[in-house]
Amino acid sequence: MATLDPATGDDSPLSPDDPELALILEELDDSKRDEIVDKARESLEETLQGMKLTPAEELALGDELRQLRELGQKLEENTVEIAAFGMVSRGKSSVLNALLGHEVFKVGTTHGTTVSRTSQRWEHSATSEHPGLEGARLVLVDTPGIDEVGGEVRETLAREVARHADLILFVVSSDMQRCELEALSQLRQVQKPIILVFNQIDRYPETDRDQIYEKIKDERIRNLIRPEDVVMTAARPDPFKVKLQLPDGTTTVQWERPAPVIEPLKLRILDVLEREGKALVALNTLLLAGDLHEEIVAHKLRIRDDAANRLIWNFALAKGAAVALNPIPIADMAGGLAVDVGMIVALSKVYGIPLTRKTASSLVRDMMLALGALGAVEIVTRLVAGGVKSSLAGLSILSGGLAIPLTALGYGAIGLAQGGTASTTSYVLGHGAKHYLKQGCQWGPRGIKTVIHQILAEAKTDSVIDRLRDDLKRRVTG
């Protein structure tokens, strides 16, 4: 198995005499194999237990969680997945059928016969003779052709199978095309053992066959696969005519298909699996578990962000409406503070870090101080506007109701302006609290003031403030 040196970018295969490879293979011997499997199992269990998901998140992340649990089962059963890849009509299904010894996978001349992932247990008597394969459960996996016309879904499926595979059989049937080399290079990046299978050799004269084999091995894939991992097969040789003489002396012609040439590939597969054995499954499981964990965390954050954004928007509008409709300055300030504190307590539950109302109040105070000018403007505006609203209400009473239309117009305009400022402040505070909670109750290297002012700047740039005011107007007038 070739390895890529991240320091030099050199992806040439390791020599069998390379000390680094010897050290790796020694670590994968019997004495360490079970220990590596146990560590992988423990790591997988810790990953599952450390998710801390809500019931709604567990439902949304069902597919990813199912895959993680299946990885645990794969470790328990010591399942080794051997997946066949290649372009259409290269004989991938035929290679797997030849390994099984009977027809299971669908074969045919139709372009793209295999259209979905299929798998079959490979019972092989020789596994008990190989120390690295004792108790192993070998599974052969067939995949669609990676060059299907319009087959983006099929190609995605093939890549997904590659993530789960422990050993990849890349099947070709002639000198390699450019798209095959590109696909092989991409598969090489998943860091799995790859055996290149030169299939359908029965269709070439011996001299041509050997020339193609040498060209593939020495020119095409010399920096991708070790020479000993290039194997020739004739998984489903073309039938030929045989002339038979019948008991009555007459003759007839019938077609016969020769026995497949598959033994070299069987031996190479068993050799690779014996060399890397259980540890190969454990290491691959850990790599895939790591990828799945990252996907789950990212998906979980998207779910929580969406819920948090909806919550912030609704609280901001609720606060704006409460302020716009409340004629008493001190009461509307107290009510607005209560709304902000309630919003942050609700946000803390979304992110699984529940805060007390006291802690939330302190957080609101700190963010208002960091907000600076806008926070001061909100307080002054609400006090002044509240006084004006009270004066307008008094004017209506003194005028005996004659000034009610003018008072209502002024009251509404001032209330909406006041509510818009309150909504904006609440929106900024909510997103500040969201950042704080996502960071594990920390502000990070930028600090509270920078974070708050950046959120405010983004709100202005994205016209969030205009949308808040429009929604608030509809809510109040409605």
N, C-alpha and C positions, 0 to 999 in steps of 0.2 A: 504493500500500500504506500503510494507516494505521499510525501508530506511537504507542506509549504513552510518555508522558513520565513516568519514574519519580519525578521530583521533585515534579510537580504532580498526577499521577494523571489528567491530561487525555489521553483517547484519541481525540480528534478527528483526522480525517485531515489529513495535511500538504497544504498548498496547493501546486499546481505551481510557484508563484512563491516558495515558501518557500526561503530561502537554505540551510537545513540539507538539504532534499531535493536541491537543486541540487548541493551538495557531495557527497552520497552518490552521486548518479547520475554525476557526473563521475568519481568514483573507480572506478565500474563500467564505464568506457569501455574501448575496445580496449587502450589502453596499459597498463592495470592488470589487465586480466582474467586473462591468463595468469599474472601474478605472484601473484595471489590464489589461483589454482588450485594453483600450485606450493607455496605456503605451506600450503595445506590438505592436500596430499598428504604433505608432510614431517611435518606435525603428526600425521597419521593413522599414519604409519609409526613415529614416536617413541612414540605411544600403545601400539601393538601390541608394540613391542620392550621397552617399559618395564614390562610386566605382571609379569614374574618369577613365573610360575605353575609349580606342581608338575604332573607328569603327571596326577595325580588331579584337581587343580583345573581343568586344561585340559579334561578330560572333562566335569566338572560344569558348566563355563561354555561348553560347546560352542556353544549357540545364540547367546549374546551375542558370542562371538568370530567366529562365522560372519557375523553382521550387520556387525561392524566391517570384516571383509575384503571383504564385498559393497560397503561404502561406498567402499573403495579402488578396486574395479572400476568403480563408478559414476563416480568421478572420472576414471578412465582413459578410459572410453567417453563421457564428457560426457553421461550419461543424465539427462534431465529427466522427472520423474514428474508427470503431471497427473491428479489424482484428483477424481472426481465424488462429491459428497455431497448428501444431502437425505432427506426423508421418502419412504416408499414411494409408488409410483404417481405420482411427479412427473416421470418420464421421464429419469432419470439415464442408463440404458443407451441409450435412444433418442438422447440428445444425443451420446454417445460414438460410436454407430453413424453418426450423421449427419456427425460430424467425419471418420470413417474413409471414408465414402462407400459403405459396404456393411455388411450385418448380420454382426456378430461377437458382440456381447454379447447375452445372452438377454433378450428383452422379453416381456411378457405382462400379462394383466389380473389374474393371481393376486396376492394380497397378499404382498409380499415375494418376488418372483421371484428376485432376486439374493440368494444366501445365503452367499457367500464372496467373497474378494478375487479378482478376475480382471484380467488386464492384456493389452494388445495394443500392438505397435509402431505408431506413427502416422507413416507415410511421407507427407511433405508437400513438394511441389516448391518451395513458396515459401520454405522454410527457407534455401536457398542464396542467396536474395536479401537476407537479413537478416544484417548483420555479427555480431550477437550469437549467431546460431544456426548458424554454419558448423561442420559436423561434429557437430552435436548429434544425439543419439538420443532422440527424443520417445516417451514411453510413456504411454498412456492407461490409467487404473486405475478399475475399477468397484467399488463398495462396497455392502454391504447397507443397507437403509433404517434410518435412525438411530432410528426410532420403533417398531421391531418389538415386538409384544406378547411379553413374556417373552424378549426377545432380548438379554440382557445380553452374551452372547458376541459377538453380531453388533456391538453397540455398541462393545465393547472392540476388536474387529477394526477397526472404522471409525476409532477414535481412533489405533490403531497405524499404520494407513495414513496418517493425517494427519501423523504424526511424520516419515514418509519422503517425503511429497509435497513437491514444489518449488512447485507451483501448485495451488490448490484451486478447483474449480468447485462452487459451492453452488447447487443447482437447486431452484427453487420453481415453482408453476404457478398461483398466485393470490396474493391479499394474504396476507402472512406470518402464521402462527399463532404463539402464544406459545412453543411448544416449538421452533419453527424459529428464532426470535430467540435463545432460550437456547442452542441448539446452535451458531448462528453466532457468538455471543459467546465460547463455549468454543473454537471453532476459531480465532477471532481471536487467542487467547492463544498459539497455537503460532508466531506471528510469521512467517506465510507469506503471499504474495500471494493474495488471494481475488477471484474474479470471481463476482458473483451473476448467475445465469442465470434469467431469467423465461421459462419454457418454456410450451408449449401455448397460445400467444397466438391461434392460429387458432380457438379455442373461444369467443372473446369478440368482440362487436361492437367496431369500432375505437374508439369513444368510451369504452367500458368498459375496454378494454385500456389506453388511454393514461392513464385515471384511476388504474388499479391501478399502472401503471408509475411515475407521479409520486408516488403515496402511498408506495410501497416506497422509492423513491430519496430523497424529501425528508423522510419522517417515520420510517420503520421503521429504516433502516440508516445514517442520516446521520452517526452517530458511529462507524461500524464500517467502512464501505467508501466509497471515492470514487465520486461520481456516474457518472463515465465507466467505472467497472468494473461497472455494471449493464447487462446486455445482454438484449435480447428475442430469443427463438427459437421456432420451431415445428419441433421436431426430427422429429416423425413425425405430420404433419397427419392429421386424421380423413379417411377416404375419403368420397367423395360419389358420388351416382348420376349416370351419364351415359347418355343415350338415344342409341343407335346405329342407323343404318339399314343393313340388310344388302343385298347385291347383288340379292336377289330382291324387294326392295321392302318386306320386313317390317322391323319394328323390334324391338330388344331393349334391355334395361337392364343395365348392368354398373357395378361399383364401381371408381372410380379414386382413387388416393391422390396428392395434389399433391406437388410437389417440396418438400423441407424448406427452412425458412428458417434457415440456419446460418452463412452467410457473415459476418455481423457478429461472431459469437462467434469464428470462426477468426481474423479480423483482430485482435480484441482480445487473444487469446491470443498471437499472434505479436508484437504490439506490446509486451506485458508482457515476454515472453521476450527480445525484442531489447533492450529497455531494461536488463534486468538480466542476461541472458545467462549465460555460464559462471560468473560470480561468484556468481550466485544459487545454483547447484548447490554451489559450493565453500562458501559461507557456511552453507547448510542442512546440508551434510555435516558441517561442524565442529560445528554445534549438536547434531546427532544423535549424533556421535561423543562429544561431551562428556557427553551424557545416558547413553550406553551405558557410557562409562568409569566414571561414578559408580555405575551399576548393577553393573558387574563388580567394582569395589572393594568395594562393600557385600556382594555375594554371596560374594566371596573371604573377607572378614572373617567372615561367618557360617559358612562352611565351616571356616575355621581355628579359630574360637571353639568350634564343636561338637567338633572333634578335640581341642582343648586341654582342654575341660571333661571329656571322657571320660578323657583321659590323667591329668589332675589327680586325678580321682576314684579311678582305679585305683591310682595311686601312693600316694595317701593311705591307701587300704585296705591296700595292700601294706606300707606302713610301720607302720601300726597293728598288723597281724598279726605282723610281725617283732618288734615291741617287746613285744606281749602274750605271745608264746611264748618270748622269750629271758630266761633267768634271770640273766644276767650284766649288771649295770648298765652298766659301761663299754663292753662289747661292743655292747649294744643302742643306746647313744647314738651310737657310731661307725657302726653299721649304719644308724640313722635318718638321720644326716647324709649318708651315701652315697646313700641313697634320694632325699633332697631335692635333692642335687646332680645326680643322674641325671635326676630329673624336670625340672629347669630346663634341662639340656642338651637333653633331648628336646623341651621346649617351644620352645626357640630354633630348632630345626630346623623345627617346624611353622610358625613365623612367618618363616622364611627369613633369620634372623639368627643363624647358628651361634655359640655361645659355647664357650669352652674350659672344662674342669672347674675350672681355677683361678679364672676369672672367675665361674663359677657359684657356687663356694664363697664368694667375696667377697660375692656378691649375697645368698646365704643368711645370712651373718653380719650384713650390714647390715639385712636384713629382720627377723631375730631381735632385733636391738637396737631396731628401730622397734616391734616387737611388744610389747616391754617385759614387763609383768606375766605375760602368758600364756606367753611364752618362758621366763621364770624359773620359773614354776610347773611347766612341763613338765620342765625339768632337775631341779628338786628332787624332784618327784613320781617321776620315773623312778629317781633315786638311792635315795630312801627305799623305794619299792615294790620296787626290785630287791633291796635288802637284806632286806626282809620275805620276798620270794619265796625268797631263798637260805636264810633261817632256817627257813621252812616245809619246804623240801627236807631240811634237816638234821634237823628234828624227825621227819620220816617215817623217816629212817634210824635215829635213836636209839630210836624207839618200836618198832623191829622190824617196821614196816609197819602197826602198829595205827592210826596216825593218818593213814594215806594218804587215806581218804575226806574227812576234815575238811581235810587239807592241800590236796587237789585243789580243793575248793570255794573255799577262801581264795585259793589260787594263781590260779584262774580269775577270780575277782572282781577281784582286784588287777590281773591281767594285762589284763583288758578295760578297766578304768578307765585304766590306763596307756596301752593302745593307743588308746583313744578320745581322750585328750589329744594323743597323737602324731599321730593322723589329722587332728584339727582343726588343729593347727599346720601340718601339711603342706598341708592344703587352703588355708589362708590364704596360706601362702608361695607356693603354686602360682598362685593368682589374683593375688597381688601381682606375681609374675614375668610373668604374662600381660599385666597392665596395662603394665608396664615395657617389654615387647617391642612391644606394640601402639603405644606412644608413640614407637617408634624408639629404644629404650634410654634413655628419659628418664622421670622421674616426673611431669613437668608442673608447673603452678603450685601444686598442692595439696601437693606434697612427699611423701616416702616415708612418714612417720609417719601423716599424714592418710589416705593411700590404704590402708595396711595396717589401720588401725583401722576404717575404713569397711567394708572387706571382712569383717572380723571381726564388726562390728555387723550387717551384712546376713546373714551366716551364722547368727547367733543368731536374728534376726527370722524368717528363712525356715525355721527348724528344720533347717537343713543338718546341724547337729551331731547331732541326734537320728537323722537318716537315716544318717549316717556310723556311728554306734554300732550301729544295727540291722544294717547291712550287714556291719560288722566282726564282730559277734557271730555272724552266720550263717556267715561265712567261717571264723572260728576254730573254732567248735563243729562245723561241717560237716567 
